[in-house]
């Protein structure tokens, strides 16, 4: 092996390492932008993993004062999601979200 062969081998190995590092970074970025299907008011919506409840409300023209709720199937209860919470960390894909209005002293507004 000559000096040029060694240099070429290093260059190829360095390029392959750079490509692998770039692919790994790209896959992390793609994970952050993965879409999850949820229900909202009877319609299917796609939510980017990492979206907060506040962003969800803003993106779907929901009142900032509304409360987003979901049924916890495991425990059979309704849970309210706080605006700062990441939706996909609180509820599994396919969950139906409901929007409840807040009004004065009535927690879920008037019926």
N, C-alpha and C positions, 0 to 999 in steps of 0.2 A: 504494500500500500504506500503510495507516495504522499507527500505533504498536501497536494491538491485533493487527493481522495479523502484524507482525514478531514480537511476543511469542508469538503462537500458533504461528508457524512454528518458533521456537526450542524451544518446549515439545514440539512433535511430534518434532522432530529429536532432542532430548535423550531423549525416551521411546524412540525407535527405537534410539538408541545404547545405552541401558541394556538394552533387550531383546536386542540383538545380543551385548553383553558377557555377559549372563546365559546366553544360549544357548551361547556359547563355553565358559563355565565349566562348564555342565551337560554338554557333550560331553566335556570333559576328565575330569570325574568319572565319566561312563559308561565311558570308555576304561579307567579304573582298576578298574572293577567288571566288565569284560568276562569272560564265562565261557569257558573253554577245556575241550574234552573230551579226557580222557586215559583210559588203561586202568590199572586197579589190581587185580592178582590175577585177571585174566580178566573183570572187570566194568568198564563205562563209568562214569566219574565226571566231574563238572563241578568245575573248579577256577577260582577267581577269579584273574585276572591279578594278579600281585604277591604271591601266597601263597608263603610259605617252606616248605621241606621240613619243618621243625619243626611248622609250623601244619598242614600236610597230615597228618602223623602224628597229631597231636592230634585233628583233625577226623574222622579215620577210625579212631579207636581202635586205632592201631598202637603197638607198644612204642617208647618213647623211645630205647631202646638199639638198635633195628633200623637197618639201612642200606637206604636206598632206591636201587635201581639201575635203569638203563635201557640198552637197546642203542643204541649210536651206529651207525646204519645206514650212514652215510657211510664210517666207518672200520672197521666190523665188529667193534667191541669193546664190552665192558660198561663203563659208567661209573657210579661211585658219586657220589651227590649229597650234599653236606654240609648239615647242618641249617639253616645260615644262608642258603643259596642260594635264589633265587626259582625255583620249579619251571619256570614258563613261559619263563624266560630261558635255561634249560639244555636243555630238550627241546621239540621242536615238538608242536603239537596232534596228537592221535591216538596218541602214543607210549604203549607199554605199560610201566608201572612195575612193578617187582618189589620185594618186601620180603624182606630177608635178615636172619636173626637174628644177633646178635653173642653169642658165648659163650666166655668165658675166653680161651684162646690160639687158638681156632679162629675165623678171620675171619668165616666164614659159619655158625658153629654146627655142631652135629652133624647128620648126615643120617639 
